[in-house]
Amino acid sequence: MTQKHNATTSSAEPLVKLPLNIPAPYSRFYNSEKWSALFDNDYFLVPLTLGACLRLPEALISDIPMTASVLQFGATFGPQIEKTAYKISSFGKYVLVDNNLKQLKRCERKYQYLFPQLSFLKADATRFKSEEKFDRVICYNLLHELPPLSKVRVIDNAMKLLKPKGKAIFIDYHNPSKWNPLRYFIRMFNRLYQPFAEKLWERPIDLYATEKVGFSWRKSTFYGGMYQKTVVTKTGMPK
């Protein structure tokens, strides 16, 4: 039986606590309305990301056709959800999954009257199950927050939820080029606040996937290698 994709159905559930091995800033950003409002403001986010919050969503939606059925793991700040919803159009389907009810509520308040194709579901991306398969599955700046085993589970789950010829699109951090002037600042920041981010420096996303047969991979990078877009396509080849 198909689940009802609506955050309001879970309003009585307690807020999901982040794992103890996740640094305090994540709890502050995701469980505080004040911090969330700040990071969801383009006037703050654009200079903070050097414009990446505008360019990366464009790279994302270039692989999303109109009227597609799209599943996204993780609520995001900035214009990414809006740009994706516009690209899908009202004839498509867009399901946003997050285990943090506060972030789902923020997105629901922001978008529910703008995009009727967008629905909200409180669930854990590592364990999310659905009988429905999707044309596209999005993980946008999610993997760098997760420990390695959770990375594996999310990537594998995204691939399992694809229709034949469907694509899972991962936008996330990457190992910056050695000439990138921000490389060492980013490394210092990661060591302080994002202990799992450099796992994406050490291994490409495709090496976290446990299933390789029947899928093809491609990767492009941005901002001197600081960000990556990795796309896995379900080719339909027999196992």
N, C-alpha and C positions, 0 to 999 in steps of 0.2 A: 504494500500500500504506500502510496506516495505521501511523504511528509509535507505538512503545510509550511511553506517557507516564509515565516514571519517572526520577527524578533519579539513582537508583543505577546506571542503565545508562551514565551519563557520569562515573562516579567517577574514572576514570583521566585525565580531561581536566584540563589546568591551569586554575587560577582565572583568569577573564577579568579583565584589567586595565582599569580605567576610563580613558576618553580623557584625554589630557594637559590638555585645557581644562576638565576637571571639577575643582573645588577639592579640596584635600587632605581636608577633613572628610568628604566622601562616601566616600573610600577607608577612612578610619578607622572610620566607622559600619558600612559594608557588608562590610569584609574583616576586622573584628576581632570575635571572639566576645564579648569583654568589653563592647564598646560596643553590640553588637547586643542582648545580654542586658539591658542597661540600658534601651535604647529600646523593648524589647519588654515592659517591666514597667509594668503599668497604674498602679501607685503613683507612678511617675515621669512617665509619658506623659500621664495625665489632667490634672494641674496644669500641665504644660508647654504643653499645647494648649488650656487653659481648657475642657476637656470636649469639645472638637471631635472627639477620637478616639472618643467615644461617640456623639455626635449624627450625625456624617457617615455612619458605617456604617448607621444607621437610615434616613437619607435614601437611601442607595444601595439597600438591599434592598427599599425600597418599590416599586421598579421591577423586581424580580426575582420571578417566580412560582415556586411550588413545582414540583419535578420538571424545572426548566429545565436545558438544557445551557449551561454557562457557561465562558467562557475569560477568564482574567485575566492581563494583562501586568503583571508586577512583584510580587515578594513584599513584604508590608507588615508593619509592626510594629503591635502593639495587637490589638484584638478584631475587626478588619474581616473577616479570613478566616473566623474562627469563626462570626460572625454570618451571613455569606453561606452558609456550608456548612449551618448549621442551617435557613436559609430554603429552600434548594434541597431538602433532605431526602435520604435515602439512595436515593430513586428518581430523582434527577437526576444530572447529571454536572458535575464541576468540575475544570477543568484549569488549573494554575498554571504560568505561564511566566516564567522569569527567566534572564538570562545569567550570573548570579553563583551558582556552584555552592554556595558557603558559605551563602548565604541560602536556597537551596532545601533544603539539608540541615537548616538550622535549622527550617524550616517542616515538613519531613517528620518530624523527630523529635517535633515538637510536636503534629502533627495526624494522622499516618498511622493510628493505632489508634482515633482518635475518629471519623473521617469516611471510610468506605470509598469514597465517591463522589469523593474528592479525590485527584488524581494530580499528578505533578510532572514538568516538562519543561524541560531546560536549552536555551534558545534566545534569540536576539536578537529583541525585539519589532519592530524595524524591518524584519526580513527573514523573520520567521516565516511559513511556508506550511503550509496544511493543506487536504486535500480535504474534510474535514468542515467544515460550517458550524454556527454556534452561535446559540442564542436570545438570549444576552446576551454582550457583550464588555465587560470592566471595565478601566478605567485609573484606579487610585486613587492620587492624589498622585504620579504619575509624570511628567507632562508638564513640570512646573516644573524638573525636573532636566536636561532635554534641550535642546540647542541647537535653533534654529528648524527647520532641515532635518530633524532627527530627530523633532521634533514632527509635522511634516507626514507623515513616513513612518509613524509609529505610528498617527496618526489615520486615515490612508488605509487602513492594513492592518486596523485594527479594523473599519472599515466594510465592507471586502471579505469579512470572515469572518462576516458576519451572514446568517442565514436570512431569507427574506421575512418582514416584520413584526418582525424582530429589532431589538434596541436595543443601541447602544454607549453606555456610561455613563461619563462623565468627572467625577471628583471631584478638585478641585485648587484652587490659590490663585486669587484674583481681586483686582481693584483695589478696595481698601477705600474706603468712603465718606470724604469729606473730614472729616466729623465724628468718624470713628473714632479714639479716642485712641491706638490702636496703629499707626496708619498710618505715621507717620514713623519709629518704631522698626523696623517691618518693613522699610521701605525701606532703612534703614541696614544692617540685618542682611543683606538681599538683596545689597546692593552688596559686602558683605564675603565672603559665603559661598554665595550662590545667584544667580550672575550671569545665569541664564536665566529666573528666576522672573518678573521684571517684563515679560517678553515676553507673559505672560498678562494683565498689566495693560493693555498697549498694544493687543492684538488679541483679540477673542473667539475661542473655540476653533473655531467654524464657519468662520472665515476662513482657517484653516490647511488645511482640507480642499480637495483639488483636484477632487473630484467632488461636485456639488451636486444634480444632477437625480436624482430617485428617493429622496430623503431629506428628512425634516422634522426641525427642531431646536427645542428649548426649553431654557431656562436658569432656574435659581433660585439665589439667593445666601443666605449665612448669615453670622452674626457681623458685622453691619455691612458686608457686602460683602467680607469677608476671604476667604471660600471660595465656590466655585461648584459646582453640579451641572449639567452640560450633558448632555443626552440627545439622541442622534440615532437616529431610527427609519427603518428601511428600508421605504419605503412600497410598493415594488413597481411604481411608475410606470415606464413605458418610457423609455429614454434618448432 
